[in-house]
């Protein structure tokens, strides 16, 4: 019975981490606080590592600390730490491997769920800078037509804001 409960906690943590990752990605990484590290992920970088990889280090240390405290007897921190570690491995495989092709081998999905993940993340990077991005999750991607509509609406809003700032928002006079 305890093994089933421990397994359930690990699985629940992996599932909950998608929500946590979404919030951290949208509000911290794309916010004023975390953009300094995350910007490197939205720009061309040289070398194997980018500053954004520091987020993986932070979550790895957090996972290790939870597992350590759990082993020391603080139940269920070990299971939560293992769930965080499993989510991190899935992130590494899907995001770094499949989406950004940071591995020596290449696989381009032709259809299905994995193709949608890749498309959604490419749409996340379709916007320059930190504003106006869509699809902040890592293992879940909304339907592509929803993301396209949100990108289009975001671009239209940005264009209206530029016109207001530059004073070109008035309708031209008919000739």
C-alpha positions, 0 to 999 in steps of 0.5 A: 500500500505504501509503495502505491502511495509513494508512486502516486505522489511521484506521478502527481508531482510530475503532472503538477510540475507542468503547471509549476513550469508553465507559471515559472516560465511565463511569470519568472523567466519571461518576467523582469526577475528571470529574463536575464538568464532566460534571454539567452534561450531566445537569442542565438548563442555559441557553444553547448551551454546558454545562461538559461541552463542555470534554471536546470541547475536550480531545479536539479539542486532543489530535486536533490535537496528534496530527495536528501531531506526525504531520505533523512525521514521527512516524508514525502519529500523523497517522492516529490524530489523524484517526481521533480527529477523525472519531470526534469528528465522528460524536459531534457528529452523533449525540450532540449533534445527533440525541440531544440535539437541540442543532441548529436542525433536529429529526430523530426516528428512528422505527426501527433503529440510530439510534432505539436509540442515542437510546433508550439515551442517554435511558435513560442520563439516566433516573437522577438523578446519576452512579450507576446509569446505563447505556449509556456508549457513544456510537456503540454501544448495547446492546439496549434490553431489556438496558438496561431490565433493568440499570436495574431491577436498579440501582433495586432495589439502590438501594432496598435500600441506602436500606432498610439505611441507614434500618433499614427492611430488616427484614420487617414483622411479620404481624398 
